[in-house]
Amino acid sequence: MSFFPKISFQREVEEYLTEVFRNNELIAALGTQEVESKYQSLLSHLSHPPSFTTVRVNTHLASVKHVKKLLFEEIQKQFKGLCVPVLEHPKLQDILLIPVIGPRRDLKKHASEVIVGAQCGYAVLRGAHVYVPGIISTSRFMKAGDLVSVYSDIEGKCKRGAKEFEGVKVFLGNGISELSRSEIFSSSGPLNGLGVRMIEPVYLSPSFDNVLPSHLFLQNLPSVIVSHILNPQPGERILDMCAAPGGKTTHLATLMQDQGEVIAMDKIAKKVKKIKQNAELLQLNCIKAFCYDGTKSLSVEKRGDEQEGPPFLPESFDRILLDAPCSGMGQRPNMAYSLTLKEVTSYQPLQRKLFTVAVKLLKPGGVLVYSTCTITLSENEEQVAWALKTFPCLQLQPQEPHIGGEGMRGAGLSLDQLKLLQRFDPAAVMLRGMDINSLQDSREDDLISLANKDCIGFFIAKFIKSNSK
């Protein structure tokens, strides 16, 4: 049941992906028809938001039960009494799941229009209001307080300040304008702040703007699973190599009961500041964040003991998380993917540089978890095959919890090796909407099963380092 058009790619990226998802190993195992059907289903799923909003509870400060109660009350207030459940996950005791209602097909469109950029539009589809920086265009005579229909310019063709737009636009729902057109586009006007308060979004998800900020962290389901798989223990020294904005960093610190040391690195100063802000907000003290390029974080010379930041000596860490920079094709919703083929293929060598440094920084007996939020073979299963061949000291490990599917065929890995990997494939379930009636008729077990599958595209591999060679 596709509400939006399938995700579109630049032609050469589309040809590249078609080869990936129609590779010989896959066709031999599943048959041409099944392979094609799964690929087309994936393209449809990627343009739609996941069926659930996932929030991680900061168990360092509050119990899941307490936060669940507060969140349920907040959602009832936002949804004006509509009874949407807040579910606890049986295998992930620190997350809460909120079903997303939609797509709502019966919304009346208004004459006054607001056009927003693609990224702003995707945030709206996951529960956000519209903020002024995301607004590209409005109708000519729009005033504060007007009922407006909000559309996303998914191809980036609308000119800023245009009074009308006839290009490809996707309806996101209705809202109330907080500002007039002249205020939004005035040179001395506000550049930030709320632009449109959404009252009838196509997908109904709660807004988390200033909602229990020290108790909750908005995170996709597989991103929470990664930290559980790394399984940091109190007192250990952990490295989060590409850490911004700090969701996994703060989760690792929480799982360690804020005892030990979590070193977080990112090479962009603004992002490192965000990590520090999140650590402070969640009241976690064991996190130390540094602005540093992970590919250069291995020290070749002996360093002074007083130096706590990078670069680090070999075998300095008990566990390492490499949530690598990637092509991001698993993110949802995304209706028009803008990267070129050159950009897409640039990630594999960067990931290998980071991985090589990670192996050297890991102690013998230590655990390395590699993850991406993309769907390509070259950044996922091919990286595992390369790692096992390049580093004889590494062994693939079972993952707990194992909630996603196994790895994808096409990189030459054995079936046993594929079973040790986790690939979250959004097309693992049929694309369907959820209204309040079908939600109330659903069993909780079925809803949890849907949440496990209908999430972003994601990949996880877990290794152990057997010796120091």
C-alpha positions as CSV (number, residue, x, y, z in Angstrom):
1,M,0.0,0.0,0.0
2,S,2.3,2.7,-1.3
3,F,1.2,6.3,-0.4
4,F,4.3,8.1,-1.7
5,P,6.2,7.4,-4.9
6,K,9.2,5.0,-4.7
7,I,12.5,6.6,-3.8
8,S,14.3,8.0,-6.8
9,F,18.0,7.9,-7.5
10,Q,20.4,9.5,-10.0
11,R,20.5,7.2,-13.0
12,E,24.0,5.7,-12.4
13,V,23.2,5.1,-8.7
14,E,20.0,3.3,-9.7
15,E,22.0,1.1,-12.1
16,Y,24.6,0.4,-9.4
17,L,21.9,-0.6,-6.9
18,T,20.0,-2.7,-9.5
19,E,23.2,-4.8,-9.9
20,V,23.6,-5.1,-6.1
21,F,20.1,-6.4,-5.5
22,R,20.1,-8.7,-8.6
23,N,23.5,-10.3,-7.9
24,N,24.1,-13.9,-9.0
25,E,24.2,-15.3,-5.5
26,L,20.8,-13.8,-4.6
27,I,19.2,-15.0,-7.8
28,A,20.6,-18.5,-7.4
29,A,19.1,-18.7,-3.9
30,L,15.8,-17.0,-4.3
31,G,15.0,-16.9,-8.1
32,T,14.7,-13.8,-10.4
33,Q,11.1,-13.1,-9.6
34,E,11.5,-13.1,-5.8
35,V,14.7,-11.0,-6.0
36,E,13.0,-8.4,-8.2
37,S,9.9,-8.3,-5.9
38,K,12.0,-7.7,-2.8
39,Y,14.0,-5.0,-4.4
40,Q,10.9,-3.1,-5.6
41,S,9.4,-3.5,-2.2
42,L,12.5,-2.0,-0.6
43,L,12.3,1.1,-2.9
44,S,8.7,1.6,-1.7
45,H,9.5,1.2,1.9
46,L,12.4,3.7,1.9
47,S,10.1,6.6,0.9
48,H,7.8,5.9,3.8
49,P,8.5,6.4,7.6
50,P,8.9,3.4,9.8
51,S,5.7,2.1,11.6
52,F,7.0,3.1,15.0
53,T,8.7,5.9,16.8
54,T,11.4,4.5,19.1
55,V,12.6,6.3,22.2
56,R,15.4,5.2,24.5
57,V,14.9,5.8,28.1
58,N,17.8,7.3,30.1
59,T,17.8,4.6,32.7
60,H,20.6,6.4,34.5
61,L,18.0,9.0,35.7
62,A,14.6,7.2,35.6
63,S,12.9,3.9,35.4
64,V,11.2,2.8,32.1
65,K,7.8,2.4,33.9
66,H,8.0,6.0,35.2
67,V,8.9,7.4,31.8
68,K,6.3,5.3,30.1
69,K,3.6,6.8,32.3
70,L,4.8,10.4,31.6
71,L,5.1,9.7,27.9
72,F,1.6,8.2,27.6
73,E,0.1,11.3,29.3
74,E,2.1,13.6,27.0
75,I,0.9,11.7,23.9
76,Q,-2.7,11.8,25.0
77,K,-2.4,15.5,25.4
78,Q,-0.8,16.0,22.0
79,F,-3.3,13.7,20.3
80,K,-6.3,15.2,22.1
81,G,-7.3,12.1,24.0
82,L,-6.7,9.6,21.1
83,C,-5.6,6.4,22.9
84,V,-2.3,5.4,21.3
85,P,-0.3,2.8,23.3
86,V,3.3,3.1,24.5
87,L,4.8,-0.4,24.3
88,E,7.8,-1.8,26.1
89,H,10.1,-4.1,24.1
90,P,10.5,-7.6,25.6
91,K,14.2,-7.9,24.4
92,L,15.3,-4.2,24.8
93,Q,14.4,-3.2,28.3
94,D,15.4,0.5,27.8
95,I,13.2,1.5,24.9
96,L,9.6,2.4,24.3
97,L,7.7,2.1,21.1
98,I,4.9,4.4,19.9
99,P,2.9,3.2,16.8
100,V,2.6,5.7,14.0
101,I,-0.9,6.3,12.7
102,G,-1.2,6.8,9.0
103,P,-1.0,7.5,6.2
104,R,-4.3,9.4,6.6
105,R,-5.8,9.7,3.2
106,D,-8.9,11.8,4.0
107,L,-7.2,15.1,4.9
108,K,-8.7,18.1,3.1
109,K,-6.1,20.3,1.4
110,H,-6.1,24.1,1.9
111,A,-5.6,26.8,-0.7
112,S,-2.8,28.4,1.3
113,E,0.4,26.4,0.8
114,V,3.8,26.1,2.5
115,I,6.7,24.4,0.7
116,V,9.5,23.0,2.8
117,G,12.8,21.4,2.0
118,A,13.2,17.6,1.7
119,Q,15.0,17.2,5.1
120,C,12.4,19.3,6.9
121,G,9.7,17.3,5.2
122,Y,11.1,14.0,6.4
123,A,11.2,15.3,9.9
124,V,7.6,16.3,9.7
125,L,6.7,12.8,8.6
126,R,8.3,11.5,11.8
127,G,6.4,13.9,14.1
128,A,8.2,17.3,13.9
129,H,6.6,20.7,13.5
130,V,7.9,23.0,10.7
131,Y,10.6,25.5,11.8
132,V,11.4,28.6,9.8
133,P,14.8,27.5,8.4
134,G,13.0,24.6,6.6
135,I,10.5,26.8,4.8
136,I,11.3,27.6,1.2
137,S,8.1,29.1,-0.2
138,T,4.6,30.1,0.9
139,S,1.5,31.4,-0.8
140,R,1.4,35.1,-1.6
141,F,-0.9,36.4,1.1
142,M,-0.3,33.9,3.9
143,K,-0.8,35.4,7.4
144,A,-0.1,34.2,10.9
145,G,-3.0,32.0,12.1
146,D,-3.9,30.7,8.6
147,L,-4.7,27.1,8.0
148,V,-2.1,25.9,5.5
149,S,-1.2,22.7,3.6
150,V,2.4,21.7,3.9
151,Y,4.3,20.1,1.0
152,S,7.8,18.8,0.6
153,D,10.0,19.9,-2.4
154,I,11.6,16.5,-2.7
155,E,13.7,17.3,-5.7
156,G,15.1,20.7,-4.4
157,K,13.7,22.7,-7.4
158,C,11.7,25.4,-5.6
159,K,13.3,28.8,-5.4
160,R,13.5,30.4,-1.9
161,G,10.7,33.0,-1.4
162,A,8.7,31.8,-4.5
163,K,5.0,32.7,-4.3
164,E,3.9,29.5,-6.0
165,F,5.5,26.2,-7.0
166,E,4.3,23.9,-9.7
167,G,7.1,21.3,-9.5
168,V,7.1,17.9,-7.8
169,K,5.7,18.3,-4.3
170,V,4.5,15.7,-1.8
171,F,1.7,16.5,0.6
172,L,2.7,16.2,4.3
173,G,-0.5,17.4,6.0
174,N,-2.0,20.6,7.4
175,G,-1.0,23.1,10.0
176,I,-1.4,26.6,11.4
177,S,1.1,29.2,10.3
178,E,2.8,30.9,13.3
179,L,4.1,33.8,11.1
180,S,3.1,35.7,8.0
181,R,4.9,35.3,4.7
182,S,6.6,38.7,5.1
183,E,7.9,37.8,8.5
184,I,9.3,34.5,7.3
185,F,11.1,36.1,4.3
186,S,12.0,39.5,5.7
187,S,15.7,40.1,5.7
188,S,15.5,41.2,9.4
189,G,12.9,38.6,10.3
190,P,13.4,35.5,12.4
191,L,15.7,32.8,11.0
192,N,14.7,30.3,13.7
193,G,11.6,29.4,15.7
194,L,8.4,27.7,14.8
195,G,7.0,28.4,11.4
196,V,4.0,26.0,11.1
197,R,2.4,24.0,13.9
198,M,1.2,20.7,12.4
199,I,-2.3,19.8,13.4
200,E,-3.2,17.2,10.7
201,P,0.0,15.4,9.6
202,V,-0.3,12.6,7.1
203,Y,1.5,10.4,9.6
204,L,0.6,11.1,13.2
205,S,3.7,10.8,15.5
206,P,4.3,12.6,18.7
207,S,6.5,15.7,18.7
208,F,9.4,15.4,21.1
209,D,10.3,19.1,21.1
210,N,11.2,19.7,24.7
211,V,9.4,16.6,25.9
212,L,11.2,15.0,28.8
213,P,14.6,16.0,27.4
214,S,16.8,14.5,30.1
215,H,14.8,11.3,30.2
216,L,14.4,10.4,26.6
217,F,16.6,10.1,23.5
218,L,14.9,9.7,20.1
219,Q,16.7,6.8,18.3
220,N,16.0,4.3,15.6
221,L,15.5,0.7,16.8
222,P,18.7,-0.8,15.2
223,S,20.8,2.1,16.6
224,V,19.7,1.1,20.1
225,I,20.5,-2.6,19.4
226,V,24.1,-1.7,18.4
227,S,25.0,-0.6,21.9
228,H,23.5,-3.7,23.5
229,I,25.6,-5.9,21.1
230,L,28.8,-4.1,22.1
231,N,27.7,-4.8,25.7
232,P,30.1,-2.5,27.5
233,Q,30.8,-3.3,31.2
234,P,31.3,-1.0,34.2
235,G,35.0,0.1,34.5
236,E,35.9,-0.7,30.9
237,R,37.5,1.8,28.4
238,I,35.3,2.1,25.3
239,L,35.9,4.0,22.1
240,D,33.1,5.4,19.9
241,M,35.1,6.3,16.8
242,C,32.5,8.3,14.8
243,A,30.2,9.3,17.6
244,A,28.1,12.4,16.7
245,P,25.4,13.3,17.7
246,G,26.0,11.0,20.7
247,G,23.0,8.7,20.8
248,K,25.1,5.6,21.0
249,T,27.8,7.3,23.1
250,T,25.3,8.2,25.8
251,H,23.7,4.7,25.6
252,L,27.1,3.0,26.1
253,A,27.7,5.2,29.1
254,T,24.3,4.3,30.5
255,L,24.8,0.6,30.0
256,M,28.1,0.9,31.9
257,Q,26.2,2.6,34.8
258,D,28.4,5.7,34.1
259,Q,31.5,3.8,35.4
260,G,34.6,3.6,33.3
261,E,35.4,5.7,30.3
262,V,33.8,6.3,27.0
263,I,36.0,8.2,24.5
264,A,33.9,9.8,21.8
265,M,35.5,11.2,18.6
266,D,34.2,13.1,15.6
267,K,36.1,15.3,13.3
268,I,33.6,18.1,13.1
269,A,33.8,20.5,16.1
270,K,30.1,21.5,16.0
271,K,29.1,17.8,16.3
272,V,31.5,17.2,19.2
273,K,29.8,20.1,21.0
274,K,26.5,18.3,20.5
275,I,27.9,15.1,22.0
276,K,29.0,17.1,25.1
277,Q,25.6,18.8,25.3
278,N,23.8,15.4,25.2
279,A,26.1,13.9,27.8
280,E,25.5,16.9,30.1
281,L,21.7,16.8,29.5
282,L,21.6,13.1,30.4
283,Q,23.9,13.7,33.4
284,L,26.6,11.2,32.2
285,N,30.1,11.9,33.5
286,C,32.2,9.1,32.0
287,I,32.1,10.5,28.5
288,K,35.1,12.4,27.1
289,A,34.5,13.9,23.6
290,F,37.3,15.0,21.3
291,C,37.3,16.7,17.9
292,Y,39.6,14.3,16.0
293,D,39.8,12.4,12.7
294,G,39.4,8.7,13.5
295,T,41.7,7.6,10.7
296,K,44.5,9.4,12.5
297,S,43.7,8.3,16.0
298,L,46.5,5.6,16.3
299,S,49.7,6.9,17.9
300,V,52.9,5.6,16.4
301,E,55.1,7.2,19.2
302,K,55.0,6.7,22.9
303,R,52.9,9.5,24.5
304,G,52.9,11.2,27.8
305,D,50.7,9.7,30.5
306,E,49.0,13.0,31.1
307,Q,47.5,13.0,27.6
308,E,44.0,11.7,27.8
309,G,42.8,12.4,24.2
310,P,43.8,11.0,20.8
311,P,45.9,9.8,19.2
312,F,46.0,6.6,21.3
313,L,48.6,3.8,21.7
314,P,47.8,0.4,20.2
315,E,45.6,-2.0,22.2
316,S,44.2,0.9,24.3
317,F,40.5,-0.1,24.4
318,D,38.4,-3.0,25.7
319,R,35.6,-2.5,23.2
320,I,35.2,-0.3,20.1
321,L,32.1,0.9,18.2
322,L,32.7,1.9,14.6
323,D,29.3,3.2,13.5
324,A,30.9,4.2,10.2
325,P,30.2,7.2,7.9
326,C,28.2,5.7,5.1
327,S,26.0,6.4,2.1
328,G,22.9,6.5,4.4
329,M,20.6,4.7,2.0
330,G,18.8,3.0,4.8
331,Q,17.4,6.2,6.3
332,R,13.6,6.6,6.1
333,P,11.7,8.4,4.8
334,N,13.7,9.4,1.7
335,M,11.9,10.0,-1.6
336,A,14.8,11.4,-3.6
337,Y,18.3,10.3,-2.9
338,S,20.8,13.0,-4.0
339,L,24.3,11.5,-3.8
340,T,26.2,10.7,-7.0
341,L,27.7,7.3,-7.7
342,K,31.2,8.8,-7.0
343,E,30.0,9.9,-3.5
344,V,28.3,6.5,-2.8
345,T,31.4,4.5,-3.7
346,S,33.7,6.9,-1.7
347,Y,32.7,5.4,1.6
348,Q,34.1,2.0,1.3
349,P,37.8,3.1,1.4
350,L,37.1,5.5,4.3
351,Q,35.4,2.7,6.3
352,R,38.4,0.4,5.7
353,K,40.8,3.1,7.0
354,L,38.8,3.6,10.1
355,F,38.4,-0.2,10.6
356,T,42.1,-0.8,10.3
357,V,42.8,1.8,13.0
358,A,40.1,0.3,15.2
359,V,41.6,-3.2,15.0
360,K,45.0,-1.8,16.1
361,L,43.5,0.1,19.0
362,L,41.6,-2.9,20.3
363,K,43.0,-5.0,23.1
364,P,43.4,-8.8,22.5
365,G,40.1,-10.4,23.6
366,G,38.4,-7.1,22.9
367,V,35.1,-6.6,21.0
368,L,34.7,-4.5,17.8
369,V,31.2,-3.8,16.5
370,Y,30.9,-2.3,13.0
371,S,27.6,-0.8,11.8
372,T,26.1,1.4,9.1
373,C,22.7,2.8,8.2
374,T,22.9,1.8,4.6
375,I,21.8,-1.1,2.3
376,T,24.7,-1.6,-0.1
377,L,26.8,-4.8,-0.1
378,S,30.1,-2.8,-0.6
379,E,29.7,-1.0,2.8
380,N,28.3,-4.0,4.7
381,E,28.9,-7.7,3.8
382,E,31.8,-6.9,1.5
383,Q,33.5,-5.1,4.4
384,V,33.1,-8.2,6.6
385,A,34.6,-10.4,4.0
386,W,37.5,-8.0,3.5
387,A,38.0,-7.7,7.3
388,L,38.1,-11.5,7.9
389,K,40.6,-11.9,5.1
390,T,42.8,-8.9,6.1
391,F,42.9,-9.5,9.8
392,P,43.3,-13.2,10.8
393,C,43.1,-12.1,14.4
394,L,39.4,-11.2,14.0
395,Q,36.5,-13.7,14.4
396,L,32.8,-13.1,13.7
397,Q,30.7,-13.4,16.8
398,P,27.0,-14.1,17.4
399,Q,25.0,-11.1,18.3
400,E,22.6,-10.7,21.2
401,P,19.9,-9.5,20.8
402,H,19.5,-10.8,17.2
403,I,16.4,-9.0,16.0
404,G,17.2,-8.2,12.4
405,G,17.5,-10.7,9.5
406,E,20.8,-12.4,8.4
407,G,23.3,-10.8,6.1
408,M,22.6,-10.5,2.4
409,R,24.1,-12.9,-0.2
410,G,26.5,-11.5,-2.8
411,A,29.8,-10.9,-1.0
412,G,31.0,-14.5,-0.9
413,L,30.4,-15.1,2.8
414,S,29.2,-18.6,3.9
415,L,25.7,-19.2,5.1
416,D,27.0,-19.6,8.7
417,Q,28.8,-16.3,8.5
418,L,25.7,-14.6,7.1
419,K,23.7,-15.9,10.1
420,L,26.1,-14.1,12.5
421,L,25.3,-10.7,10.9
422,Q,22.3,-8.5,11.3
423,R,20.8,-6.7,8.4
424,F,17.6,-4.8,9.0
425,D,15.7,-4.8,5.7
426,P,12.6,-2.5,5.7
427,A,11.1,-4.7,3.0
428,A,10.9,-7.7,5.4
429,V,7.2,-6.9,6.0
430,M,4.4,-5.7,3.7
431,L,4.1,-1.9,3.5
432,R,0.8,-1.1,5.2
433,G,-0.8,1.7,7.0
434,M,-2.1,1.8,10.6
435,D,-5.3,3.5,11.7
436,I,-6.6,3.7,15.3
437,N,-9.1,0.8,14.7
438,S,-6.5,-1.6,13.3
439,L,-4.1,-0.6,16.1
440,Q,-6.7,-1.4,18.8
441,D,-7.5,-4.8,17.2
442,S,-3.8,-5.8,17.1
443,R,-2.1,-8.1,19.6
444,E,0.9,-6.6,21.3
445,D,3.2,-9.4,20.1
446,D,2.3,-8.6,16.5
447,L,3.0,-4.9,17.0
448,I,6.4,-5.7,18.5
449,S,7.2,-8.0,15.6
450,L,6.2,-5.2,13.1
451,A,8.4,-2.7,15.0
452,N,11.4,-5.1,14.8
453,K,11.1,-5.3,11.0
454,D,9.6,-2.1,9.7
455,C,12.5,0.2,10.8
456,I,15.3,1.9,8.9
457,G,17.8,-0.1,6.8
458,F,20.8,-1.0,9.0
459,F,23.7,-3.4,9.3
460,I,25.7,-4.8,12.2
461,A,28.7,-7.1,12.5
462,K,30.4,-8.1,15.7
463,F,34.1,-9.3,15.9
464,I,36.4,-10.5,18.7
465,K,40.2,-10.0,18.5
466,S,41.9,-13.2,19.3
467,N,45.5,-12.1,19.6
468,S,47.7,-9.0,19.1
469,K,49.2,-10.0,15.8
